């Protein structure tokens, strides 16, 4: 073979680095770019909103206006790296690690109930790591519940032994989820428990389990909510939040203050908003926790209806692509994981936006990809990594 013909073969696109990247079975070709783009766009929007909400809050930033901005960017970068690592590892390899992940999750949420735990904004749900960093274990427990229930419910179906999970398997998977949920309820972190309950329902529906289980869980959830209220499990601040939701005029300067100020901020934005960094409610620091639970109010005031609607559309794109991943998954295990993630994102987004509009009670849940918070950002990006990993295992024609 001549040197010329060898060089021609050596550097053709099919054999070169570019050719490998663009090959039909390459990572770039298999990646769901709409899903990734929507998540990145939300994180970038969140970066601007967090900076707007915190740059003037010297009592929080210690005089550094870029304090939250830099940390939010760091959290996003770490989250993206975790997503990339999850894709490289693959959702199927994580199947064998579920028992270990479950044990770690239970230990971490239990540690919150010990002197290691601390209270932030009324919720005793955090572990302080030092250096200004903290960990909210319940965020990662959501992922563990999804992976664990998916593993248990799909085992015999994917092996070809059954068409649907049997009653015993469903009962075992529910027991798997109930233990960490009960511990989180003891904190009490009602918002996270609500999300986990919706995840469980979404997982069961996707698994093909009998509808009797779903209806029974809904009835049990309603009964449990009444029992929690009557037995005094909730802290007073949580009871006050529900009271303010039921009666918006109740104590507008106290328990109803957050919701009233949030409505004012969103309503004042109009169609196009007052302009980024120009919101009077945001600049005047009238809305508490505006960088975390109430970050949507910054969008409503400064970016207006158009900007707020864009956030909702991007969240909708993520859920649409997640549903598509669930539909095209090559095994029930992947379908259940994707469905659980969609249920998680859908309910948490609706609850967060709904509480700023006054149509849902304040539950202390962050807006996925947008709100400030390391634990939340890491968890949602790991979920994106799982969706991408499942998507990349599909047949190329799907």
N, C-alpha and C positions, 0 to 999 in steps of 0.2 A: 504494500500500500504506500502510495506516495505521501510525502509530507503535506502536500496541499490537500489531498483528500482526507487525511487524518485530521488536519486542522478544521476542515469544513464540517466534519462529523462532530468533532469535539466541541465546537462553539455554535452549533445549531440551536435554535430556541428550545427544541425538545430536550436537549441535554444540558443547556446552560441553566444558571440560577433563575433567570427570568422565566424560562420555559417551565421549570418545576413549579414556580409560584402560580403560573397561569394554567397549569395542567388541569384537566377535568376533575381529578380527584384531589386537588390541592386544598390547603386550608383556606386560601383566599377565595376560591371558587365555591367552597362549601359554606362559607360564613354567611350568616343572615345579616346583611349590612343594614337593612331597615331597622332591625331590632337594636343593633349596636349603635346606629346613628341616633335613634330616638333617645336611648339611654344617655349617650354623650351630650346631646343637646340639652336634655333636662339638667344634667350636672353642670353644664356651663351656665345655663340660666340661673340655677340655684346659686352658683358662685357669685354672680352679680347681685342677686337679691340678698344673700347673706351679708355681703359687703355693705350694701345700702342700709341694711337694718342695724348694723353694728358699728359702723365707722365713727359715729358720734357718741357712742355709749362708753364713756371713759370709765364708768364704774365697773364695766365688764372687761374692757380691753386693757386696763391699767395704763391708759394714755397712748397705747399703740393702735392707731386706726386700722392697721393691717393684720391685727392679731387673729381675728376669726377668718379673714380672707385666706391667709396663708395656711392655716390649719385645715380649712375646708378644701383647699386645693390639694394639700397633702393627703387628706382622707380620700379624696376622689382618685388620686394617683395610686394609692395603696389598694383601693377597691378595684380599680382596673387591673392591677397586677394580680390580685386574687382571682379575678374572672379569667384572666389568661392562664393562670395556673390550673384552675378548674377545668378549662377546656383541654389543656395538655394532659391532665390526669384522666379525664373522661368520667362520665357519670357511672359507667359500669364498674370501673375500678373502685369507686367509692362504696359500692355495694358491700364489699367485704369489710370496709372500715366502719360501717354503721354502728355496730355494738360499741366500739371504742368512742366514736363521736357522741353516742347517746350517754355513755358513762361520764364523759367530760362535761356535757351539757347539764346533766343532773347535778354533778358536783358544783359547777359554777353557779347555777341558780340557787342551790342550797347555801353556798358560801355567802350569798347576798343577805341571808337571814342571820348570819353570824356577825361578830364585830367588824368583819371585813367590809360589810355592806354599808352604804351611805345613802342619805336622802337627798334628792335633787328635785326641786320644784314640787315638793310634797310626795314624790314617789320614791319609796325605799327600794330601788331597783338597780343600784349601781355598785361597782367595785372600783375604788380609787386605786390607780396604778402608780401615781406619783408623776411629777413633772407636768402637772396640769392635764394629764390624760386619765380617762376612766373607761370602764367597760360595762355594757349593759348585756348580760348573758342571755336575756330573754329574746333578743334579736336573733341570735344564732340558734336558739332552741327551735325557732320556726322552721329553719332548714332541716334540723335533725328530725323533727316530727315528720316532715314531708318525705325525707329519704327513708326513715325507718318504716313508716306505714306503707310506702311504695314497695319496699323490699318484701315485707310480709304478705301484702295483698296480691303481689304479682308472682310469687315464687312458684306455686303449683300451676298457675295459668300459663306462664311463660315456658314451663317444663312440659306443657301439653297434657297434664293430668286432669285439668278441669277447664270449663269455659268461663266460670266466674268464681270469685272467692266464696268459700263456704262460711257458714255462720261461726264456726269455731275460729277460723282465721280472722274474720272481722272482729270478733270479740277480743282476740289477742292483740290486734293492731290498735284497738281502742284503749286497751290497758297500757300499751306502749306510750300512747299520747297523754293519757290522763295523769300519770305521775308528775311529769314536769309542769303540766298545766296547773295541777293542784298546788305545787310549790310556788309557782309564779303568783297564784291567787293569794297566797299567804303574805305576799310582800306588803300590801296588795297592789298588783299592777293589772287593773281591770282591762285597760286598753289592749295590752298584749294577749290576755286571755281571750278577749273577743276575737282578735285576729286568728289565734290558734284554733278556736272553735270553728270559724269559717273555713280555715284550711282543712280541718278534719272532714267537714261536710263536702268540700270540693273533692278531696281525695276519695272519699267513699263513692261519690257520684261517678267519678272517672273510672273507678275500679270495676263497676258493674255490680256492686253489692246490692242485695235486696233493698227495695225502697222502704221496707219495714224498718230497717236500721236507720235510714235517714229521717223518717218521720218520728221514730222513737227518740232519736237524738234531739230533734227540734223540740219535742215535748219535754224531754229531760232538761234541756237548756232553759226553757221557760220556767220550769219548776225550780231549777237550781238558782235562777236569777231571783226568784221570789224568796227562796230560802236564804240566799246571801244577804238580801236586804233585811229580812226579818231577824236574822241571827246577829246582825251588827258586824259582819265581816269587813265591810267597807269602812274606810276612814271618813271622818267628817267632811273633808274637802271634796271627796268623791260624791258624797250624798248631796252636798251643796251644788255641785256641778249639774247633777240631774234635776235638782229643784229649779235651778236657773234655766235649764232647758225647757222644763215643763211650763215655767212662768217667766218669760223674758223680762217682765217688768219688776221681777223680784230683786230688790237690793242692787240697783244699777251701779252704785258706787262700790259694791262689794263683790259678791259671787258672780253677778251678771256683768261685771265691768269688762272682762276680756271679750265676751261675745259682742257687747254693744260697741266697743271701740273697733272691733274687727269689721263689723257691718258698716260703720262710718267710713273706715279706710277704704273698703272695697267699693262702696257706693260713690265715694267722691272721685273715683278714677274716671268715671264716664267711659266713653268708647275707646279712646286712645291713651288715656292716662295723663298724669301730670308730668311725666318724664322721669327717667331713671335718676335717682338721687334727689328728686324734687318733691317728693311726697311730704305734705305737712304733717300728717299723722305719724309717718315713719320718722321724719326728722325730729319731730317733737316728742318722740318716744312715748306715745300714748298707748300703743299696743304692747302688752307684755309678751315675752318669749317670742318675739317676732322673727328671730333667726331660726327657730326650731319649729314648734307646733304651729305657729301662726305666720309662717313665711309666705303663705298664699296671699295674705293681706297686702304684702309689699307689691306683689305682682298686680293685684287688683287696683291699688292706688296709683302706682307709678307707670304700669304698662297698660292699664285699662282693661276693658272687656276683651280686646284683641289679644293682649299678652296673656291674660288669664286663660282664655280659650285655647291659646297655643299650648299651654302646659297640659290642659285636659286632653287635647288632641294627641300630643306626644305620649301621654300615659295610655291613651286608647290604642295607639300604634303598638306599644309594647304588649298590651294584653291581646290584641289581635294576632300578633306574631306568635305569642305564647300559645294561643289556641291552635294556631296552625302547626306549631311544633308538636303539640299533644296529638293532633289528628294524624300527622305523618310519622309519628314515632314507630320504630320497628318492633317494639315490644311494649307490653303493658306497663312495665317498670318505668320506662321513659314517659309514657302517656300520663301516668299518675303524678310523676314529679312535675311535669309541665303544668298539669291542671292545678296542682296544689300551689304552685308559684303564681299562676293567674288569679286564683281565688284570694291569695294573700295580697297581691298588688291591688286588685280591684276593690276589696273591702277597705284596706287601709287608706287608699287614695280617696274613696268616697267619704270615709269617716273624717279624714283630715280636712278636706275641702268643705264637707258638710257642716263641720263644727264652726268654721269661720263664717259661714253663711247663716248659721242659726237653725239649720234643719237637722242637725245631729248634736248629741250632747258632747261636751268637751271631754275627751278621753286621753289626751296626752300622747297622741300618735304622730310621728313625723310624716312628712310628705315624701314618698320614695324618690330618691335621687336629688331632691331639691333642698330639703331641710338640712341644717347643720347637725352633725353628729357622726362620730366615727363608727360606732357599732352598727348603726342603721345603714350607713353608706357601705360598709364592708359586706353586710349581709345581702343587700339588694344586688350588689355587683357579683357576689358569688352565685346568686340566683340567675343572673344573666349568663354567667359562665356555664351553669347547668343547662340552661335552655340552648345555648350555642352547642354544647357538647352533644345533646340529644339531636339537635337539628343536623349536625354534621354526620350522624350515623344513618341518615335517611337515604333511600335510593335516590340517585341523581335526577330521576324523572319526576320526583315528588315536588 
